[in-house]
Amino acid sequence: MLQLQHALVRVLTHFVAEQEDPRDPTAYFLGSDWQADITRLVRYFMKVEDPRVARLQEGRVLSGRDFGTTNIQVFSPLSDVILAKTTVKVVDDKVSITELGVQVVSGLSMTLQRSSGSSRAILATTTTQEVLQSPKQEALVSSWVQFSDGNQTPLDIYDPANYRLTVTSLDQGVVSVQGRPPLVVAEGEGEGVLVRVEMSICESCQKSKRKSTVAVGNGSLKVKFQANTRRPGGATRSIDRSSVGNKDSNNDYGNDGEEVGG
């Protein structure tokens, strides 16, 4: 990983049953190709061997601090025995943010089906929804950063004190932006690129009073009211992606921008 880069940590393990006869093959729960995510169970028994190189936050987020190599260790809750470890290397490669990804999430749906890998397992698939179906319905804004080395990281694992997000509606007749954290609120029917998100560095890190924009992203959304919730005389509007300017243009994006962060 890179200095100051953040990454999510997961701890996976097999569940096995001891055999009475050691010559018998190991019995795996579900199968030898199945592993269970036990990160939440061991999060308080994990540590970085050399905290000068990397830091582990709440047992789930690893951040690089200085160049070097160290290990993440998982200890037994009953003794000082190391149950597992992995090597982490922090290098000095230079990368930049190439994209700010934005998704406007109005809800989640989940489907259950029998797993093709084992008849004893159920596969749960969660899908995001990007449609608002009633006036004043709210949606969350999910953002992530894409780096020049190909890595992609959700923005919410970074300390919000180090950056600022400004969320703006591109058509206030269709959606507005309210509250902190910002919520996208349905006002009228329409679809397309309706939300603009701008990421800038925190004020304490800026070298001048001019706001330093790091990345800009746009989010698409559909607002289609159900028949029993549609407002009288309502019209459907749409915004084409090609009509949305970049961060250097002078287009008017509205005046309801909401900022997040310190």
N, C-alpha and C positions, 0 to 999 in steps of 0.2 A: 504494500500500500504506500501512499504518499504522505509526506508531512502535512498535518492538518486535515487530511482526508478522513472521512467517517465511513464505517461499514457496519452492517448488522451481523451479529454473531449468533450462530445456531449450534446447539449441541444435539447430535443424533446418536442413537445407540440401538443395538439389538436386544431383544428380550429372549432369553434362552432358559431352558429347564435342565437341571442337572439329572443325568442318567444314573441309575443304580450301578450299571456296569460301565465303567469308563471306556470300554471298547466300543460301546454303541455310539452311533453318530449323534452329534449335537442336535437337540430338538429346538427349533426356532419358533417363536410366536409368529404366525402367519407364513413365515418363510425366511430363508437366509437373505433374500433381496429386499426385505422390509425393515425399515428403521423407524424408530419413534423419536419425535422431537421432544426432548426433556429439558429444554433451555430454562423454562420457568421453574422447574424443580431444583435446578442446580445453580441458579443465578447468584445466590449468596455464598456459594462455595467455589467461585471462580476468581482468579486474579492473574494479573500480568506479572511475569517474573521480574522484568526491569521496567518500572513505571516511567523512567526517563525516556524510553523509546516510544511507548504507547500507553494509552489510558483506556480502561474499561469502565463505562458508565452504566450503572444499574444492571450490570450483567448482560447487556444486550447490544450496546453501541461501542465499537472500538474506534478510537481516534489516534492518528499518528502524531507524535510530539517532536521526535528528533530522529536523525538518521541512525540506523543500526538494526540489530536483530534481537528478538526476544521470543518468549513463549507465552501462550495462554494456557493456564493450568486449571484443571478441575479436580478439586480435592474431595475426599470422602467426608461426609458429615459426621462420621464416627471417629475418624483418626486423621493423621496428617498424610495419609497415603494419597499419592497422585493417581487418580483413576484414568485421566486422559490429558493429553497436551498436544498443541500444534504450534508450529513456528510461524512467526510474523516478521516480515522484513519491511522496514521503512526506508524508502529510497528518495533521492532528490530530483527525480524527473519533473519537468515542468509541464503542466497541463492547464487548459483553460476551459471555461464553460462554453459549450457550443450551442446549447438549446435549453430553454426552460419549458418543460412539458406541463400542460394544464389539462385537467379533466374536471368537468362539473358533474357531481354525483347527486342525483335526486333520490336514489334508493338502491337497495340491494335485493337480489332474488337468489334463491338457492335450490338446486335440484339434487336429488339423491338417486343413485343407481348402484347396482351390484358391480363390484370391481371385477375387471377382466383378469386381474392378477391373482385373486384369491376369492373363493366362494364364501369365505368367512368375513369378508371386508365390504364395507359400504363406501362408495366414493361420493364425496360432497363437493359440488362445484358451485362457486359463488360468482354471480355476474352483476356488474354495475348497471344502473339505469340512468339515462340522461334525458328523461322526458318529464316535464312538469305538467300536471293534469288538472290543476285547480288554481284559482286566483289566490295569491299570497302564499302558495306552497314554496317551501325553501329547499335549497340545494347547497351542498358543501363544495368548496374548491380544493381539489387535490393537486399538488405540484411536485415536480421532481426535476433534478438537474442532470443533464447529459454532459459528460466531459469529453475532451478531445482524444483521450485514450480508449474511449468506448465504454467506460464504466457509467452506470446510471444509478443515482441515489435518491431516495425520497427525501424531500426537503424537511420533513418534520423530525428527522433524527438529528438535525443541527440545532444548536442553541439559537432560539429566535432573537436573542439580544445581539447577535452578530450580523443580522440582515433585516431588511424591511421589505414587506410585500405591499404593493398598492393594487387593489382590485377595482376595476372600473367597468361599468356597463357601457356597451357600444350602442345600445338602443334602449333608452329608459322607458320607452313605451311598451317594451316587451318584458324586460327584467330590470330590477334595481339591485343595488348592493347595500346591505345594511349590517350594522353590528360589528362586534369583534369577538372571535374571529369572523371575518366577513361571510355573510350568507347571501346567496343569489336568490332573489324573491321574484316570483312570477307576477307580472302586471298585466300583460296582454298576450295574445297569441302571436307566434312567429317562430322562426328557426334559423339556424346558421351560426356564424361566429359572433357570439353575443357578449363575451366577457374577455377583457384584456387584463393580464397580470404582469406587473413590472417589479422586478427584484433589484434592490439597491443595497449597498453596504451601509452599516450603521453609521450614525453621525460621528461617533468617537473615532471611527477608522478613516473618515474622509480627510483628505489633505487640504480641501478647500470648502467653501460654503456651498458650492455648486453640487447638486445631488449627483452621485455617481451611479449610473444605471449599469447593472451587471448583465442582465438578460431580460428579454420580454417574450411572453408567450400568450397565445389566444386559446380560448376554450369555446367549443361548440355545444349547443343546447337546443332542444326542441320544446316549445311551449304549445301544447294542444289541449285545450280544456274539454272535459267531458260535457255532454249535452246539458246535463242538469246543473253544471257550474259555470257555463259560458255567460258572459255579461251581455246584456242587450246591445246590439249595434256594434259588437266587437269585430275587428278586422284582423286578418292574418298578415304579418309582416315577415320579411326575410332579409338577411344580410349575407351577401356573397363574400367568401374569403378574400377574393381579389380586391374588394373595396376597403379592406383593413390595411392601414399603412404600417410602416415600421416605426421604430422608436425615434428615428430622426425626422419624421415628417411633421407637418404642422396641422394635421387633421384634428378636428375637435372630437374627443372621445367622451364628452359629457363631464359633469362636474360632481358626480357622486362617488368619487374614489374613496375607498376605505383602506387604511393602512394598518399593517400588523407588525408587531415587533417593537423593540425599544431602541 
